[in-house]
Amino acid sequence: MDRRLLIGSGLASLALGGQARADETLPTPPMPVTPTPSRKAEGYSSDEIVNSVSDFLGVTAEAAGGLVERLFKSNGKPTAYIAGEEVSGAITVGLRYGRGLLYMKGRPTLEVFWQGPSLGWDLGGNASRLFTLCYNLEDPDRLFQRFPGVEGSAYFVGGLGVNYQQADEVILAPIRAGIGLRLGANVGYLSYSRKRHWLPL
């Protein structure tokens, strides 16, 4: 009887020991990963943009304010802006090249380039200082693509011209003040890049 009890208790101990070792080798279930929400870009106020446009383009605060007020009424606060320069020319077929710096709150300043062709009833050339308001641009990488635009849709307030370009939900509103003689309307696109590309396609 004692031998049976001893054998039974030994088998029970082996079974429990094996179960314990099996439990020890089971992998620990991974902790649930909570996705990190993307940081929403902070917008610029009307006063910030008016002062920046006035300083960079060399126009009065009244002239800048009239145009900026119209843009804010249509689009709200921009999440970024580009301050730069460009040259363009056209005899029916046109070319445009530019370079500037992209500013976003809480992010490093980024150098950008743009280039693109145009086609239309268009003649002349001009060199411009350019201040581009960027709407719905939450990530700087979203800038580096093609933005179609219609140059003939430009309107003028206080000697400053602006037109719209859009790709997906990102909208660009370049404000130009420059010298030269150019007459006409055209359609085309601008391709934004991190490096200069002389081929505008």
Secondary structure, DSSP 8 states (H G I E B T S, - for coil): -HHHHHHHHHHHHHHHHHHHHHHHHS-------------------HHHHHHHHHHHHT--HHHHHHHHHHHHHHH---SEEEEEEEEEEEEEEEEEEEEEEEE-TTS--EEEEEEEEEEEEEEEEEEEEEEEEEES--SGGGGSSEEEEEGGG-EEETTEEE--EEETTEEEEEEEEEEEEEEEEEEEEEEEESS--SS--
